[in-house]
Amino acid sequence: MIDLLNISLQFGGKFLFNGVNYKINAGDKISLVGANGTGKSSLLKILTGQLQPESGKIIKQKNVQVGYLPQDHVTHSGKSLIQEATSALTDIIKLQQKEKEITGQLVSSLLTDEQREDLVNQLGEVHHRLEELDSYSAEARVKKILLGLGFTRDEFEKLTDEFSGGWQMRIALAKILISQNDMLLMDEPTNHLDIDSLEWLIDYLKSFRGALLIVSHDKRFVNEITNRTLEIFSGKINSFRGNYDAYLKFKDERDVMLEHQFDLQQKKIKETESFIERFRYKATKAKQVQSRIKQLEKVELVELPEGTASINIRFPAPPPSGRINVELKNIKKAYGSNLVFNGLNFIVERGEKIAFVGPNGAGKSTLAKIIASVINFDEGERVLGYNTLVSYYAQDVADELNPEYDIIETVEGLAEDKSIGQLRSLLGSFLFSGDDVFKKVGVLSGGEKSRVALVKILLTKSNFIILDEPTNHLDISSKEVLQQALINFAGSLILVSHDVDFLKPIVNKVVEIRKGNVQTFLGGMDYYLSKRREILDREEAVKDQVGDTGLTKKDQKRIEAEKRQKRYQVTKDIISKIAGLEKKIEETESKVKEIESLLAEPSTYGNAAVAKEKNLEYVQVKELLNSLMEEWEQLSVKLTNIEKQFD
């Protein structure tokens, strides 16, 4: 499907990859992995043509259609949601436009027989291709994908300009799923999804027949949908059969082997250097010394993998608190006419580790902010428990950092018991290495500021931590560091997150927030997901009985039967006439061919009267054929227009 031939790319004099060769086949489901900065996103851009490699080339099979979802910075404007989504049906739209053009041309009386026949053949090809693309169910498919990704029917006519950044990314995701691509390239597709839409996307991609190449820090997501792992390591691409977990097992074994090889190589280098230093100035050993120097110059150093195994961060010991950390009583909260909660009662007890889940916009972050006393509510009471100290993290909290401080200054005042070396190790685990720690906060990106804010939370003394989407800007290694710290945290915890793999080992209680209702599941993520699946299965069973329209299956069948009967009554005469015309056209075309054969025989012209008669008959039969074809075309257009009313 796509071949990478000797692809090389470098930034700042360093090769991200060099001389890479790889073939992506139809149906491959690939997870692209590698340490931060190894070039995963760059490789996707090379495959889309947005970035040119320094050397090598990409060979793509003819007519292969590739969809690309970047990590961020996608906006849509000027159209309604349904118009924007439908615009992704480019092939179908072009064919439908061509169908209209051909149908319009066919009614012209100025066409020659050959032109008319050519247009009829073209129309047949267009109809055949539209059937292949399943164009008649395309509108339903567009709506199904939008609903699956969390949009509501009420939002279909809403302008795309009105959707926030996360929803803009969902629109982009919807469009590449709608486009009927042969291959999807996706860079962090789960970042802006809630659990409902994430589960839907997993199911959708499992049944996707094309190829997938995905960059994602969501381990559960890639484990569910991929069967091959591509690793960018040491400037090369290594391919492994199996999902991410299978790759990790191999990687652990390889890392042990590399460390052993590294130790042996370092030992050999030190021995060689010692020999050189010892005999450098002895004339009798000059030849041997030069030989050893050349050996050293030729040595390809074993590159050790990046690792965070040695980093073990623990929160400061939380001060003791009362049994109840926070109690909400009869809370009412609305944004204008949008009522989020009404009469809500909620308690967080000491030691609980709770996940807030549910669709975006249902109120997860709002409830977290009310509990953290970040926002006010309209009615009710918030009671803070004895000696409860709350730390709150969300993406916008990062904007409160002092832009004049550098990163190390921002965190060192919070950790009197930590050395600068320990702080730098912690910052390194959150992707701030080397001199990065001396960058001013004011020059950092939004994602970098969020990571600094997370480090501050890790160093803050509190007994109740609330984290809203803490993993959005973290790679897998950083997530594991944070995850382990939260597992070991002895206080209470609320996590707003869609990252199931991250939540699983941490939480002991799940709170689902949906349409103003708060439902508690007294168990971890596995228990919640099994219960959620049971609920969805029951809903599907009801749909099978009742359907999306609210009608019973019996009523639906009756209405569909009535519709088919009405369609039959309206079209039966036209269909009958078309069938009769097609039979006459076939007979007339045979007659034309018969006369043409006679007129091609020299013997026909031996009798002038016969020749004249046959020529006259030929003209009459051709006129009849043209008349029949014109009538057939008019009836066919009429039939198509009538049938469209029933689609």
C-alpha positions as CSV (number, residue, x, y, z in Angstrom):
1,M,0.0,0.0,0.0
2,I,2.7,2.5,1.1
3,D,6.5,2.0,0.9
4,L,9.1,4.0,2.7
5,L,12.4,3.8,0.8
6,N,15.6,5.0,2.5
7,I,13.9,7.8,4.4
8,S,16.1,10.1,6.4
9,L,15.3,13.1,8.5
10,Q,17.4,15.3,10.8
11,F,16.8,18.4,13.0
12,G,19.6,20.5,14.4
13,G,22.3,18.2,12.9
14,K,20.9,15.1,14.6
15,F,19.2,12.3,12.6
16,L,15.7,11.4,13.9
17,F,15.9,8.4,11.6
18,N,18.3,7.4,8.9
19,G,17.9,5.1,5.9
20,V,14.5,3.8,7.0
21,N,12.8,1.2,4.9
22,Y,9.3,-0.1,5.7
23,K,6.2,-1.3,3.9
24,I,2.7,-0.7,5.2
25,N,0.2,-3.3,3.9
26,A,-3.5,-3.1,3.6
27,G,-5.1,-4.1,6.9
28,D,-2.1,-3.4,9.0
29,K,-3.0,-2.0,12.4
30,I,0.1,-0.3,13.7
31,S,1.0,1.5,16.9
32,L,4.0,3.9,16.4
33,V,6.0,4.3,19.5
34,G,9.3,5.8,20.7
35,A,10.6,8.2,23.3
36,N,9.6,11.9,23.1
37,G,11.4,13.7,20.3
38,T,12.3,10.6,18.3
39,G,10.1,11.8,15.3
40,K,6.8,10.0,15.6
41,S,4.7,13.0,14.5
42,S,7.3,13.9,11.9
43,L,7.0,10.4,10.3
44,L,3.2,10.8,10.0
45,K,3.7,14.2,8.3
46,I,6.2,12.6,5.9
47,L,3.6,10.0,5.0
48,T,1.0,12.7,4.3
49,G,3.4,14.8,2.3
50,Q,3.4,17.7,4.7
51,L,7.1,17.2,5.5
52,Q,9.7,16.3,3.0
53,P,12.4,13.9,4.1
54,E,16.1,14.8,3.7
55,S,16.6,11.8,1.5
56,G,14.5,8.8,0.3
57,K,11.0,8.7,-1.0
58,I,7.5,7.5,-0.3
59,I,5.8,5.3,-2.9
60,K,2.0,5.0,-2.6
61,Q,-0.2,2.7,-4.6
62,K,-2.5,4.4,-7.1
63,N,-5.9,5.5,-5.7
64,V,-4.9,4.8,-2.1
65,Q,-6.8,7.4,0.0
66,V,-5.1,8.5,3.3
67,G,-6.8,10.3,6.1
68,Y,-4.7,12.2,8.7
69,L,-5.6,13.5,12.1
70,P,-3.0,15.9,13.6
71,Q,-2.6,16.2,17.3
72,D,-4.1,19.8,17.5
73,H,-4.6,23.1,15.8
74,V,-7.6,22.1,13.7
75,T,-10.5,24.5,13.2
76,H,-13.6,24.6,11.1
77,S,-15.9,27.5,10.4
78,G,-18.6,28.8,8.0
79,K,-20.7,25.6,7.9
80,S,-23.1,23.7,10.1
81,L,-21.8,20.6,11.8
82,I,-23.7,18.3,9.5
83,Q,-22.6,20.2,6.4
84,E,-18.9,20.1,7.5
85,A,-19.1,16.4,8.2
86,T,-20.9,15.6,5.0
87,S,-18.2,17.6,3.0
88,A,-15.9,14.7,3.8
89,L,-17.9,12.5,1.3
90,T,-15.8,13.9,-1.5
91,D,-16.1,10.9,-3.9
92,I,-19.8,10.7,-3.4
93,I,-20.3,14.4,-3.8
94,K,-18.3,14.5,-7.0
95,L,-20.2,11.5,-8.4
96,Q,-23.6,13.0,-7.5
97,Q,-22.6,16.3,-9.2
98,K,-21.5,14.3,-12.3
99,E,-24.9,12.5,-12.2
100,K,-26.7,15.8,-12.2
101,E,-24.6,17.1,-15.1
102,I,-25.1,14.0,-17.2
103,T,-28.9,13.9,-16.5
104,G,-29.1,17.6,-17.5
105,Q,-27.2,17.0,-20.8
106,L,-29.4,14.0,-21.7
107,V,-32.5,16.1,-22.1
108,S,-30.9,18.1,-24.9
109,S,-32.4,17.5,-28.4
110,L,-29.1,18.5,-30.0
111,L,-27.2,15.3,-29.1
112,T,-26.0,12.9,-31.7
113,D,-26.7,9.2,-31.3
114,E,-23.1,8.6,-30.3
115,Q,-23.1,11.4,-27.8
116,R,-26.3,10.2,-26.2
117,E,-25.1,6.6,-26.0
118,D,-21.8,7.8,-24.5
119,L,-23.7,9.8,-21.8
120,V,-26.0,6.9,-21.0
121,N,-22.9,4.7,-20.5
122,Q,-21.3,7.3,-18.3
123,L,-24.4,7.6,-16.2
124,G,-24.4,3.8,-15.7
125,E,-20.8,3.9,-14.5
126,V,-21.6,6.7,-12.1
127,H,-24.6,4.8,-10.7
128,H,-22.4,1.7,-10.3
129,R,-19.7,3.6,-8.5
130,L,-22.3,5.2,-6.2
131,E,-23.6,1.8,-5.3
132,E,-20.1,0.6,-4.5
133,L,-19.6,3.6,-2.2
134,D,-23.0,2.8,-0.5
135,S,-24.1,6.4,-1.2
136,Y,-27.7,5.7,-0.4
137,S,-26.9,5.1,3.2
138,A,-24.1,7.8,3.4
139,E,-26.2,10.4,5.2
140,A,-27.2,7.8,7.9
141,R,-23.5,6.8,8.3
142,V,-22.5,10.5,8.8
143,K,-25.0,10.9,11.5
144,K,-24.1,7.6,13.2
145,I,-20.4,8.7,13.3
146,L,-21.2,12.1,14.7
147,L,-23.5,10.6,17.4
148,G,-20.8,8.0,18.2
149,L,-18.3,10.7,18.8
150,G,-20.5,12.5,21.3
151,F,-22.4,15.1,19.2
152,T,-26.1,15.4,19.7
153,R,-28.8,15.6,17.0
154,D,-29.6,19.1,18.3
155,E,-26.1,20.2,17.3
156,F,-26.2,19.0,13.7
157,E,-27.3,22.5,12.5
158,K,-25.0,24.3,14.9
159,L,-22.2,26.3,13.2
160,T,-18.8,24.7,13.6
161,D,-17.5,28.2,14.7
162,E,-19.3,27.7,18.0
163,F,-17.5,24.5,19.0
164,S,-14.5,24.6,21.4
165,G,-11.0,23.3,20.5
166,G,-11.6,19.7,21.8
167,W,-14.9,19.5,19.8
168,Q,-13.1,20.9,16.7
169,M,-10.7,17.9,17.0
170,R,-13.7,15.6,17.2
171,I,-15.1,17.1,14.0
172,A,-11.8,16.5,12.3
173,L,-11.8,12.9,13.6
174,A,-15.4,12.4,12.3
175,K,-14.4,13.7,8.9
176,I,-11.5,11.2,8.4
177,L,-13.8,8.3,9.5
178,I,-16.6,9.5,7.1
179,S,-14.2,9.9,4.1
180,Q,-13.9,6.1,3.5
181,N,-10.1,6.2,3.6
182,D,-7.9,3.2,2.8
183,M,-5.5,4.2,5.6
184,L,-5.8,6.4,8.7
185,L,-2.8,8.2,10.3
186,M,-3.8,9.4,13.8
187,D,-1.7,11.5,16.2
188,E,-3.1,11.2,19.7
189,P,-6.7,10.7,18.6
190,T,-8.0,10.0,22.2
191,N,-6.9,13.3,23.8
192,H,-10.2,15.0,23.5
193,L,-12.6,12.1,23.9
194,D,-14.6,11.1,26.9
195,I,-15.1,7.4,27.9
196,D,-18.3,7.0,25.9
197,S,-16.8,8.3,22.6
198,L,-13.5,6.4,23.3
199,E,-15.3,3.1,23.7
200,W,-17.3,3.8,20.5
201,L,-14.1,4.7,18.6
202,I,-12.4,1.5,19.8
203,D,-15.3,-0.6,18.5
204,Y,-15.4,1.4,15.2
205,L,-11.6,0.9,14.5
206,K,-11.8,-2.8,15.4
207,S,-14.1,-3.2,12.4
208,F,-12.2,-0.8,10.1
209,R,-11.0,-2.7,7.1
210,G,-8.2,-0.3,6.1
211,A,-4.8,0.2,7.5
212,L,-4.1,2.2,10.7
213,L,-0.9,3.9,11.9
214,I,-1.5,5.5,15.4
215,V,0.6,7.5,17.8
216,S,-1.1,7.4,21.2
217,H,-0.1,7.4,24.9
218,D,-3.3,5.5,25.8
219,K,-2.0,2.0,26.3
220,R,-5.5,0.4,26.5
221,F,-6.6,2.1,23.3
222,V,-3.6,0.8,21.2
223,N,-3.7,-2.6,22.8
224,E,-7.3,-3.0,21.8
225,I,-7.0,-2.0,18.1
226,T,-3.4,-2.7,17.0
227,N,-1.7,-5.9,16.0
228,R,1.8,-4.6,15.2
229,T,4.1,-2.1,16.9
230,L,6.7,0.1,15.1
231,E,9.4,1.5,17.4
232,I,11.6,4.5,16.5
233,F,14.8,3.8,18.3
234,S,18.4,4.9,17.8
235,G,17.6,6.4,14.3
236,K,16.0,3.2,13.0
237,I,12.5,1.7,12.8
238,N,12.0,-1.7,14.4
239,S,8.9,-3.7,13.7
240,F,7.2,-6.1,16.2
241,R,4.3,-8.5,15.7
242,G,1.8,-7.9,18.4
243,N,0.2,-5.1,20.4
244,Y,1.8,-2.6,22.8
245,D,1.9,-5.0,25.7
246,A,3.7,-7.6,23.6
247,Y,6.2,-4.9,22.5
248,L,6.8,-3.9,26.1
249,K,7.7,-7.5,27.0
250,F,10.2,-7.6,24.1
251,K,11.6,-4.1,25.0
252,D,12.3,-5.1,28.6
253,E,14.3,-8.1,27.4
254,R,16.1,-6.0,24.9
255,D,16.9,-3.3,27.4
256,V,18.5,-5.8,29.7
257,M,20.6,-7.1,26.8
258,L,21.6,-3.6,25.8
259,E,22.6,-2.7,29.3
260,H,24.8,-5.8,29.4
261,Q,26.3,-5.0,26.0
262,F,26.9,-1.4,27.1
263,D,28.7,-2.5,30.3
264,L,30.9,-4.9,28.3
265,Q,31.6,-2.3,25.7
266,Q,32.5,0.4,28.3
267,K,34.8,-2.1,30.0
268,K,36.5,-2.9,26.7
269,I,36.9,0.9,25.9
270,K,38.4,1.6,29.3
271,E,40.9,-1.3,28.9
272,T,41.8,0.1,25.4
273,E,42.2,3.6,26.7
274,S,44.3,2.4,29.6
275,F,46.6,0.5,27.2
276,I,46.9,3.6,25.0
277,E,47.7,5.9,27.9
278,R,50.2,3.4,29.4
279,F,52.2,2.8,26.2
280,R,51.6,6.1,24.3
281,Y,55.2,7.2,24.6
282,K,57.0,3.9,24.1
283,A,58.5,3.6,20.7
284,T,58.3,-0.3,20.8
285,K,54.5,-0.1,21.3
286,A,53.8,2.7,18.8
287,K,52.3,0.4,16.2
288,Q,50.0,-1.3,18.7
289,V,49.0,2.0,20.2
290,Q,48.0,3.4,16.8
291,S,46.0,0.2,16.1
292,R,44.1,0.6,19.4
293,I,43.4,4.3,18.6
294,K,41.9,3.3,15.2
295,Q,39.8,0.6,16.9
296,L,38.4,3.2,19.3
297,E,37.5,5.5,16.4
298,K,35.6,2.7,14.7
299,V,33.6,1.6,17.7
300,E,29.8,2.1,17.3
301,L,28.7,3.0,20.8
302,V,25.8,1.0,22.2
303,E,22.9,3.4,22.9
304,L,21.1,2.8,26.1
305,P,17.3,3.2,26.1
306,E,15.7,6.0,28.0
307,G,14.2,4.8,31.2
308,T,12.4,6.1,34.3
309,A,12.6,2.9,36.4
310,S,14.8,4.6,38.9
311,I,12.4,7.5,39.5
312,N,10.1,6.7,42.4
313,I,8.2,9.8,43.5
314,R,6.0,9.9,46.6
315,F,3.7,12.7,47.7
316,P,4.6,14.3,51.1
317,A,2.8,12.5,53.9
318,P,-0.7,14.0,54.1
319,P,-1.8,15.7,57.3
320,P,-4.6,13.7,59.2
321,S,-8.1,14.7,58.4
322,G,-11.6,13.9,59.6
323,R,-13.7,11.0,58.2
324,I,-15.5,13.3,55.7
325,N,-13.4,15.6,53.5
326,V,-16.2,17.4,51.7
327,E,-20.0,17.2,51.8
328,L,-22.2,18.9,49.2
329,K,-25.9,19.5,50.2
330,N,-28.7,20.2,47.7
331,I,-26.3,21.9,45.2
332,K,-27.8,23.7,42.2
333,K,-25.6,25.0,39.5
334,A,-26.6,26.5,36.1
335,Y,-24.8,28.3,33.3
336,G,-27.5,30.7,32.1
337,S,-30.4,28.5,30.9
338,N,-28.2,25.3,31.0
339,L,-29.0,23.6,34.3
340,V,-26.1,21.3,35.2
341,F,-27.0,20.1,38.7
342,N,-30.2,20.5,40.8
343,G,-30.5,19.2,44.4
344,L,-27.2,17.4,44.2
345,N,-25.9,15.6,47.4
346,F,-22.4,14.2,47.4
347,I,-19.8,13.1,50.0
348,V,-16.1,12.4,49.7
349,E,-14.8,10.3,52.6
350,R,-11.2,10.0,53.8
351,G,-9.1,7.7,51.7
352,E,-11.5,7.4,48.8
353,K,-9.9,7.5,45.3
354,I,-12.7,8.4,42.9
355,A,-12.9,8.6,39.1
356,F,-15.3,11.1,37.6
357,V,-16.4,9.7,34.2
358,G,-19.1,10.5,31.6
359,P,-19.6,12.4,28.4
360,N,-18.0,15.8,27.8
361,G,-20.2,18.6,28.8
362,A,-22.1,16.6,31.4
363,G,-20.6,18.4,34.4
364,K,-17.5,16.4,35.5
365,S,-15.2,19.4,35.6
366,T,-18.0,21.6,37.1
367,L,-18.5,19.2,40.0
368,A,-14.7,19.0,40.5
369,K,-14.5,22.8,40.7
370,I,-17.4,23.0,43.1
371,I,-15.7,20.5,45.4
372,A,-12.4,22.3,45.1
373,S,-14.2,25.7,45.8
374,V,-12.8,27.0,42.5
375,I,-16.3,28.1,41.3
376,N,-19.5,29.2,43.1
377,F,-22.9,27.5,42.9
378,D,-26.4,28.9,42.8
379,E,-28.0,27.1,45.8
380,G,-27.0,24.6,48.4
381,E,-24.1,24.2,50.8
382,R,-20.5,23.0,50.6
383,V,-19.1,21.7,53.9
384,L,-15.3,21.3,54.2
385,G,-14.3,18.5,56.6
386,Y,-12.0,18.8,59.6
387,N,-8.4,19.7,58.6
388,T,-9.1,19.0,54.9
389,L,-6.4,20.5,52.7
390,V,-7.3,20.6,49.0
391,S,-4.9,20.7,46.0
392,Y,-6.6,21.3,42.7
393,Y,-5.1,20.8,39.2
394,A,-6.7,21.6,35.8
395,Q,-5.3,22.8,32.5
396,D,-6.2,26.5,33.2
397,V,-4.4,26.3,36.6
398,A,-1.1,26.3,34.7
399,D,-1.8,29.9,33.7
400,E,-1.5,30.9,37.3
401,L,2.3,30.1,37.4
402,N,4.6,33.0,37.7
403,P,6.0,33.7,34.2
404,E,9.1,35.4,35.6
405,Y,10.3,32.2,37.4
406,D,12.3,29.5,35.7
407,I,11.0,25.9,36.1
408,I,13.4,24.9,38.9
409,E,12.6,28.0,40.9
410,T,8.8,27.3,40.5
411,V,9.1,24.0,42.2
412,E,12.1,24.2,44.6
413,G,10.3,26.3,47.2
414,L,7.7,23.6,47.7
415,A,10.1,20.8,48.5
416,E,12.5,21.6,51.4
417,D,13.3,17.9,51.9
418,K,14.3,17.4,48.2
419,S,17.7,18.2,46.8
420,I,18.2,20.0,43.5
421,G,19.3,16.6,42.0
422,Q,16.0,15.0,43.2
423,L,14.0,17.9,41.8
424,R,15.8,17.6,38.4
425,S,15.1,13.9,38.3
426,L,11.4,14.6,39.0
427,L,11.3,17.3,36.3
428,G,13.1,14.9,33.9
429,S,10.4,12.3,34.3
430,F,8.0,15.0,33.2
431,L,10.0,15.7,30.0
432,F,12.2,18.6,31.3
433,S,15.7,17.4,30.9
434,G,19.1,19.2,31.0
435,D,19.0,22.9,30.6
436,D,15.2,22.9,30.1
437,V,14.8,23.3,33.8
438,F,16.2,26.9,33.5
439,K,13.6,28.0,31.0
440,K,11.3,30.8,32.1
441,V,7.7,29.8,32.6
442,G,6.6,32.6,30.4
443,V,8.1,31.0,27.3
444,L,6.6,27.6,27.9
445,S,3.8,26.1,25.7
446,G,0.5,25.3,27.3
447,G,1.3,21.6,27.6
448,E,4.7,22.4,29.2
449,K,3.0,24.7,31.8
450,S,0.5,22.0,32.6
451,R,3.4,19.6,33.3
452,V,5.0,22.1,35.6
453,A,1.7,22.6,37.4
454,L,1.5,18.8,37.9
455,V,5.0,18.6,39.4
456,K,3.9,21.4,41.8
457,I,0.9,19.2,42.9
458,L,3.3,16.3,43.5
459,L,5.3,18.4,45.9
460,T,2.4,20.0,47.7
461,K,1.4,18.9,51.2
462,S,-2.3,18.1,51.1
463,N,-4.7,15.3,52.0
464,F,-7.3,15.7,49.3
465,I,-6.1,16.1,45.6
466,I,-8.4,16.8,42.7
467,L,-6.9,16.3,39.2
468,D,-8.8,17.3,36.0
469,E,-7.4,15.5,32.9
470,P,-3.9,15.3,34.3
471,T,-2.5,13.0,31.5
472,N,-3.3,15.1,28.4
473,H,0.2,16.3,27.9
474,L,2.1,13.3,29.3
475,D,3.9,10.5,27.5
476,I,3.6,7.0,28.7
477,S,6.7,7.1,31.0
478,S,5.5,10.4,32.7
479,K,2.1,8.9,33.2
480,E,3.6,5.9,34.9
481,V,5.5,8.1,37.3
482,L,2.4,10.1,38.2
483,Q,0.3,6.9,38.3
484,Q,2.6,5.2,40.8
485,A,2.7,8.3,43.0
486,L,-1.2,8.4,43.1
487,I,-1.3,4.7,43.9
488,N,0.9,5.3,46.9
489,F,-0.8,8.5,48.0
490,A,-2.4,8.0,51.4
491,G,-5.0,10.8,51.1
492,S,-8.3,11.2,49.2
493,L,-8.3,11.7,45.5
494,I,-10.7,12.7,42.6
495,L,-9.6,12.1,39.1
496,V,-11.5,13.5,36.1
497,S,-10.1,11.4,33.2
498,H,-11.0,9.2,30.2
499,D,-7.7,7.3,30.4
500,V,-8.9,3.9,31.6
501,D,-5.5,2.3,31.7
502,F,-4.3,5.2,33.9
503,L,-7.3,5.0,36.2
504,K,-7.5,1.2,36.7
505,P,-4.8,0.7,39.4
506,I,-5.6,3.9,41.2
507,V,-9.4,4.3,41.8
508,N,-11.7,2.3,44.1
509,K,-14.9,4.1,43.3
510,V,-16.4,5.5,40.0
511,V,-18.8,8.3,39.7
512,E,-20.6,8.6,36.4
513,I,-22.1,12.1,35.6
514,R,-24.6,12.1,32.8
515,K,-27.4,14.6,32.0
516,G,-27.3,16.1,35.5
517,N,-27.5,12.7,37.2
518,V,-24.7,11.4,39.4
519,Q,-24.5,7.6,39.7
520,T,-21.9,5.9,42.0
521,F,-20.3,2.5,41.3
522,L,-18.7,1.0,44.4
523,G,-15.7,-0.6,42.6
524,G,-12.9,0.1,40.2
525,M,-12.8,0.8,36.5
526,D,-13.2,-2.9,35.5
527,Y,-16.4,-3.1,37.5
528,Y,-17.7,0.2,36.1
529,L,-17.0,-0.8,32.5
530,S,-18.7,-4.2,32.9
531,K,-21.8,-2.5,34.4
532,R,-21.7,0.2,31.6
533,R,-21.6,-2.6,29.0
534,E,-24.6,-4.3,30.6
535,I,-26.5,-0.9,30.5
536,L,-25.6,-0.5,26.8
537,D,-26.6,-4.0,25.9
538,R,-30.0,-3.4,27.6
539,E,-30.4,-0.2,25.6
540,E,-29.5,-2.0,22.4
541,A,-32.1,-4.7,23.2
542,V,-34.7,-2.0,23.7
543,K,-33.7,-0.3,20.4
544,D,-34.1,-3.7,18.7
545,Q,-37.6,-3.9,20.0
546,V,-38.5,-0.2,19.7
547,G,-36.0,1.5,17.4
548,D,-34.6,5.0,17.4
549,T,-38.0,6.5,16.4
550,G,-39.8,5.3,19.5
551,L,-41.9,2.9,17.5
552,T,-42.3,-0.8,18.1
553,K,-40.7,-3.2,15.5
554,K,-44.2,-4.2,14.5
555,D,-45.2,-0.5,13.8
556,Q,-41.9,0.1,12.0
557,K,-42.4,-2.9,9.7
558,R,-46.0,-1.8,9.0
559,I,-44.8,1.8,8.1
560,E,-42.0,0.4,5.9
561,A,-44.4,-2.0,4.2
562,E,-46.9,0.9,3.5
563,K,-44.0,3.0,2.2
564,R,-42.9,0.2,-0.2
565,Q,-46.5,-0.3,-1.3
566,K,-46.9,3.4,-2.0
567,R,-43.6,3.4,-3.9
568,Y,-44.8,0.5,-5.9
569,Q,-48.1,2.1,-6.8
570,V,-46.5,5.4,-7.9
571,T,-43.7,3.7,-9.9
572,K,-45.2,0.5,-11.3
573,D,-46.6,2.1,-14.5
574,I,-43.3,3.9,-15.2
575,I,-41.3,0.7,-14.5
576,S,-43.6,-1.2,-16.8
577,K,-43.2,1.3,-19.6
578,I,-39.4,1.4,-19.1
579,A,-39.3,-2.4,-19.3
580,G,-41.5,-2.4,-22.5
581,L,-39.3,0.3,-24.0
582,E,-36.1,-1.6,-23.2
583,K,-37.5,-4.6,-25.0
584,K,-38.4,-2.5,-28.0
585,I,-35.0,-0.8,-28.0
586,E,-33.3,-4.2,-27.9
587,E,-35.4,-5.4,-30.9
588,T,-34.9,-2.1,-32.8
589,E,-31.1,-2.2,-32.2
590,S,-31.1,-5.8,-33.6
591,K,-33.0,-4.5,-36.6
592,V,-30.5,-1.7,-37.1
593,K,-27.6,-4.1,-37.0
594,E,-29.4,-6.4,-39.5
595,I,-30.0,-3.6,-42.0
596,E,-26.4,-2.3,-41.5
597,S,-25.1,-5.8,-42.4
598,L,-27.2,-5.9,-45.6
599,L,-26.2,-2.4,-46.6
600,A,-22.5,-3.4,-46.1
601,E,-23.0,-6.2,-48.7
602,P,-22.1,-5.2,-52.3
603,S,-24.9,-7.5,-53.7
604,T,-27.5,-5.2,-52.1
605,Y,-26.6,-2.5,-54.5
606,G,-27.1,-4.8,-57.6
607,N,-30.8,-3.9,-57.3
608,A,-31.4,-0.2,-57.1
609,A,-35.0,-0.5,-55.8
610,V,-33.9,-2.9,-53.0
611,A,-31.0,-0.6,-52.1
612,K,-33.3,2.4,-51.9
613,E,-35.9,0.5,-49.9
614,K,-33.3,-0.7,-47.3
615,N,-31.7,2.8,-47.0
616,L,-35.2,4.3,-46.4
617,E,-36.0,1.5,-43.9
618,Y,-32.6,2.2,-42.1
619,V,-33.4,5.9,-41.7
620,Q,-36.9,5.0,-40.3
621,V,-35.6,2.4,-37.9
622,K,-32.8,4.8,-36.6
623,E,-35.4,7.5,-36.1
624,L,-37.5,5.0,-34.2
625,L,-34.5,4.0,-32.1
626,N,-33.7,7.6,-31.3
627,S,-37.4,8.2,-30.3
628,L,-37.4,5.1,-28.1
629,M,-34.1,6.1,-26.4
630,E,-35.4,9.7,-25.8
631,E,-38.6,8.3,-24.2
632,W,-36.6,5.9,-22.1
633,E,-34.3,8.6,-20.8
634,Q,-37.2,10.9,-19.9
635,L,-38.9,8.1,-18.0
636,S,-35.7,7.0,-16.3
637,V,-35.1,10.6,-15.0
638,K,-38.7,10.8,-13.9
639,L,-38.3,7.4,-12.1
640,T,-35.1,8.5,-10.4
641,N,-36.7,11.7,-9.1
642,I,-39.7,9.8,-7.7
643,E,-37.5,7.2,-6.0
644,K,-35.5,9.9,-4.3
645,Q,-38.6,11.0,-2.5
646,F,-38.7,7.6,-0.8
647,D,-35.0,7.4,0.1
